[in-house]
Amino acid sequence: MHPRNKHANGYDLSDLSEATPELTQFIIDKPNHQSTIDFSDARAVLLLNKALLFRHYGIKFWDLPQQFLCPPIPGRADYIHALADLLAEDNDGIIPTGKKIKCLDIGTGANLIYPILGSAEYKWQFIGSDINPIAVKVADNIAKANKLPVKIKQQTDSNAIFKGIITKDSYFDITMCNPPFHASEKEAQQGTQRKWKNLGISKTAKQLNFGGHAPELWCEGGELSFITSMIKESAQFGKQVGWFTSLVSKKDNLPALTKCLKQHNVKRHKVIKMLQGNKQSRFIAWQF
């Protein structure tokens, strides 16, 4: 993981249980006598994430309706730290901190995870947008309950990403996004089944340990279509954003996305890789 990631050395479940006592009933022992939780249990995963936020990020209230995505905190933290490094490249190698740094989280979701992490680690100021009114309400409640420097906006246009969110007088140092990466609910379910099979666990497609629903997990055309639309629309806001970024789940989408960026005459673009254990993830960044 990123060297500044608080979770690079794993979890201290005993310590986390002090932050969230309910987690204790979900702790199990592995054959080597090390403690863990059942990551196929949605409630266990929710409580683990809640404990991490309570213990490490100063959060006092955080809860999600059952249907919403429960994010794995360490991987999300890696994205935030990598974004900080990206901003440092244009700041003499110094990571810029404080509310003067304005960030836009596209599709912030009910979990509000990127604004939570970014404000805790670097004191950045956030606007989070989402198309789902329930997600907007839940995220807004979390922000207000924890007195976070975050404003939540609902995207009312299903065909827009930045329009209606970036106003003519606003400027953002960076935007971030964890896009829906499946093209349909069926494809998302098949992906879940493959994950369980690889883990040697028998699960039905509806039993998702991290939850999620449309438009969190799937959209027409999947990840490639969503990010392509984001790139095209971003050209209209090139002078109002320092860096546009988006996670890219499928590396096979990178050639098409790079071609799209060149077609829209971006000044610079890069792909930044991140490692979490045996998993490699990445995000694409561009500026005009």
N, C-alpha and C positions, 0 to 999 in steps of 0.2 A: 504493500500500500504506500500511499504518499507519506514521506517522512514526518509530516505534521499531523497525520491522521491519528486521533486519540485511540483508535481501535486497532492499530497495527499489530499489537501483541495479544489480540484476542479479548475475551470478556472475563471479568471477575464476577461470576454470578452471585457469589456471596455478598459482595459489595453492592451489586445492582439490586439484590433482593431487599437490602435495607432501604433503598430508594423507592422500591415498589414491592411491598411485602407479598402481594398476591402472586408474584412470579415464583415464589418458593415452591408452590404446589406443582409447578410444571418442570422443575429441574429433575433430570434423570442422570444416572451414572452409566457411562460407556464401559465396555469390557475392560478397558485399561484403567478404570476407576476415576477417570476424569469426569467432571460434571459438564452437562450440556442441557439443551432443551430439545423437545421434539419439534423440529422445524416444519413438520407436516401439519402441526396443530396451529390453526389460525389465531386462537386466543393466546397461545404461548408466544407467538411471534409478535403480536400486538403488545403484550406486556413487556417483552424484551426491549422493543423499540421505545416504549414509554419510559422504561427504566433508564435507558441510555440517554434519552433527552432530559430526564429529571436529574440524573447524576452528573452529566458532562456538559450540558448546554443551558443550564439555568431555567429550564421550563418547569412551570408549576401546574399547568393544566394542558392535557393533550389526549384526545379521544376521537375515534372515528366511527361513523356509521358502518355497519357490517359490509356494505357493498363496495366500499372505497379502498383504493390501493394503500396497502401498508408497506412503506418502503424500507428496504434494508439500509440502515443508517450508515455503515462504513463506506459502502460504495457511493452513496450520495455525498458524503463528506469529501471523498476523493475528488469529485467533480468541482466542488467549491474550492478546494485547495489548488487544484490545477488552474482554475479561473484566476485565482489570486496571483499565481505565477505568470499567467498571461498578461495581466494588467501591469505587473512589475516590469515586464520587458520594455514597456513604453514609459517607465518611471525610474530610469537609472538603476534598475534592478531592485528597487525598494517596493515592497508590497504596499499599495495605498490602502489606508484604513479610515474608518470614520464615516459619518453620515453624508459627507461630501461625495462619496461614491454611490451613485444611483444605479440600481440593478432592476431588470425586468425579468420576472419568471413567467414564461409562457406555459399555461396549463398547470398552474401551481397545485391544483387538486385540493381535496379536503385536508390532506396531511400537512400542507404548507412547509414541507421539509426544507427546501432550499433557502427560503427566507429565514427560517429558524437557524439553520447552520451558518449562513452567511452573516447574519446579524450577531450571532454569538461569537464566531471566530474572528471577524474583522470589523464588526460594528457598521457594516454597510446598510444603506437604506434601500428598501425594496418596494416595488409594486408587483403584486401577483395577479395574474389574469386567469380566468377560467370560463368556459362556456356553460358549465353546469351550475344552475342557481343554488342547488343544495350544497355543492362543493364550496361555492363562494360564501355561503352563510356559515358553514362549519369552519372554513379557514379564517373568516373574519372574527368569529368567536374566539378561536385560538389566539389570533393576533392581539385582540383586545384583552383577553384574560391574562396574557403574559406581558402586556404593555410593550409589544414589539414595534420597531420602527418600520411597519409594514402597512401598506394600503392595498385592499383587495378590490379589483374591478371585474365586473362580469362582461365577457365578450358576447354581445348580443347578435353578432353577424356570424352565422355558421360558415360563411365563405371567407372570413377574414382572420388574420392572425395578429397583425400589428395595428391595423386600422381600428379606430375607435378607442384604442388603448394608449398609443403614443399620440399626444396632442401636439399642436403646432409649436407650442412654447416649451415642450419638454425635451430633455436630453438624458440619455442613459450611457453610462460608461460601458456597460456590458448587458447582454441579454442571454438567457439560458433556457433550455427546454429539454424535457425528457419526452420525446414524441411518442404517440401511439405507434407501435411497430408492426402490428398484425393487420392484414387486409380484411379480416372478417372475424366474427365470434368463433366460427368453426375452426379457423386457423389458430386462434388463440388457445382454444381447448386442446387441439392436437399438440401444440407446443407444450402445454402443461402436462399432457400425458407422457410425452417424451421425457420431460424432466423427471417425473416420478419414476418412469421405467429405468432411467439412468441411475437413480438413487436406490433402486431396488424396492420401491414402495408402491403398494397397490392403492391407487386413488381414483375416484371418478373425476370427470372433467370439471364438475361444479365445485370440487373441494380444492380451492386455491389457498395456499397458505399465506400469500401476500395480497390476496383479494384482487380487486380491479374490475372495471367494466368499461363499456364504450362510454365516452371517447377516450378513456385512459389507456386502454390496451389495443384497440383496433379502430381503424377508419378506412374509408374506401381508398384503395391503392396502397394502404400500409405506410410504413415509415418513409419509403422513397418518395411517394406522392406528397406526404405532409411536408417533408423538409424541402422538396423542390418548390412547393408553393411558398414556403417561408422565404427561400432565397429570392424568388421572383418579387414578392411583396417587399422584402427588405430594401430593394433598390430605391423605393420611394422614400425611405427614411435614412438613407446613408449618411446624411449630415447630422442626424440626431442620435446616432449610436456609435460608440467607439468600436466595440466588437460585438458582432452577432455570433452566437454559438448554439450548437445543438448536439446532444448525444446521438451517436449512430450505432445502433445495436448490431446491424449486419454489415460486416466489412465489405461484402460484395456490392453494396450500394455506393461505395466511395467513388468509383470511376464515373458513374453517372452524375453524382453530386458535384464532383470536381468539374466536369464538363459544363454543368449548369452554371456554376460560379464564373467560369471563364466567359460564358455567353453573356453574363450580366456585368462584365467588366469590373469585377471587384479589384481593389488595389492590392490586397494581400489575402491569402488564405492559407490555412495549415490544418493538419490533422494531428491531434495530440492524443497519444496512447496512455492508458492507465491500466495498472495491474492490481487485481485483488485476488490474492492466492493464485489458483490455477486459471482464473478467469481474466481475460483481457477485454477491456472496454476502451472506448475512444469517443472523442467529440471533434466536430469540425468547427472551425472558427473562420470568420471572414470580416473584412472591413472595406469600405469604399473610400 
